[in-house]
């Protein structure tokens, strides 16, 4: 379904994704203030990020499949409304427990926004224009991270609650514009949703996050043998094996196991996991600035600017280049740039000029790895009838990486005392993971093979 008048459609999708991405960008500057407000330590504070990612992962396959069956516009509006409601609960929460409920609702709605938006692009844009459109949507994350720290610096002095309240008017605007501009797609009869698989996957990932979050890197063996770690890691392994077997026999599985026979999909999935793990590192950049450079909360929030400006500029450029060069060369270049930036950040981030330089390099690298190329691959490899599910798989993969990354980085920093060396070690670990994803990218299809698949 390729329709005319695509610019208004792209505008509505752009604003909706911006809303969801803005929340991720604002959480970083808000974490120190929320920790002070509720008197919680870094390890428990991580759950404000982790619970969002967990429910994001639940919402992704659920909303993606529902959009394939019930129509893209209906589910897109539902996702935006859920996100707005969750933002309201988070902003008005009197306790940490209520705040976590709001974050969970936010994550559930946000999980469907990006895959449904990407599927809309696959439906409405011709193949030769999809890279540019996906690049435009990908630029939203850079713009959100650009706006987020600025808003954080300006608003946080009035209370961290206002950092989440900013989502509410945006959600109302997107709902109105969606009914005006987005085409109404038909409903299709589908099989029963795989609730047992979804529940099994959700519990498995929650167990993994809890176990990793309680690992003490300075007393590794002792912490792993504690009741707060090893039972949850074993439960995770058991449930993942069970989930794999369940999906093979499911009528409409959360993840189609047979798709991993496709090398392009398998490599893209692994790259997305490692990319998400590295993305989680951005959440802790303001806290690192406070520890390493001695900034206050407002100034520290602005230290994300080098990363986000690079992402905002890089994503649309990469999207346009993608239509000419293909995904492989861009993902290799992005991986190498990200790895170099993270090594510099971990080793020399306590010096202001290296902090800025490494931030720019990380932004350039992430704009390639989190933006258009991997979504371009999935649009090519998945059948039209499962486009949203294919885009949802990217979210599941990157969210898995974010979940592991957020818990792991929080555990490393907390267990090493939260000083400069703790943050440095955490980012060097991320740099090693960036090297691994770069090596994986060498196995992707070249441009000629991609063009053949598009035909």
Helices and strands as residue ranges (DSSP letters): H 6-38, H 42-70, H 72-91, H 96-124, H 127-155, G 156-158, H 161-181, H 195-213, G 217-219, H 220-224, H 230-249, G 257-261, H 263-279, G 280-284, H 285-293, H 297-301, G 302-304, H 305-325, H 327-348, H 352-369, H 372-381, G 384-386, H 387-415, H 420-441, H 447-454
